[in-house]
Amino acid sequence: MKSLNDYDSPWKEIIETWFQEFMEFFYPDVAAAIDWERGYEFLDKEFQQVSREAQQGRKLADKLARVWLLTGQEVWVLAHVEVQGGRETDFPKRMYIYNYRIFDYFDRPVVSLALLTDSHKTWRPDTFAMEMLGCQTNFTFVMFKLLDCNEEELEACNSPFALCALAQLKANQTVHSPESRKQWKLRLVRSLYAKGFVKQEIINLFRFIDWVMALPKEFEKSFWQE
């Protein structure tokens, strides 16, 4: 099966393809404050400039975008998908470092969002804090945990990110059960047609499901035969 680092590309691609839908599905309060009619712009070069000098652990699926609020204010949104398995001690610190680095380099307000895809129910980091001799730093970021999703509601929902969330959850649950993973993969792929997605949307979502729910060679062959 694929290593954790292989999950970088499909999450980044799917966020870039459906950024507004991503925001509305996982962070509706933040999305509601954005003026989507003004559009948005991904800032890949700017983020690469920052991340080269602020490497802290493995960054897997980070997207930085410029948006405008309904108030007219320009804001930069840093969306981070954490697929490392959870319980990483330095994760809040890393979120803090990228936030202040972007602000320091470009003098723009930054909204940091974390999507946690791991299977640890109690691991819910959303704050970085430190204190020394009366000097305090407190940084809170917006966090969404996939485990909080209702799987039946995900399966019934027509949002592309409902399928992505369900695929990731089922991938986590079937790590040691390739037959079960194959059956869920078939079920999710078949649902692409039932939900009425158009051809290119089906291709994009299939690519995501196929990558996240990777199968051993013998089960992959059986999957394609079915």
Secondary structure, DSSP 4 states (H G I P E B T S, - for coil): ---GGGGHHHHHHHHHHTHHHHHHHH-HHHHHTB-GGG--EE-HHHHHHHHTT---S---EEEEEEEEBTTS-EEEEEEEEE-S-S--TTHHHHHHHHHHHHHHHH---EEEEEEE--S-TT----EEEEEETTEEEEEE-EEEEGGGS-HHHHHH---HHHHHHHHHHHHHHTTT-HHHHHHHHHHHHHHHHHTT--HHHHHHHHHHHHHHT---HHHHHHHHH-
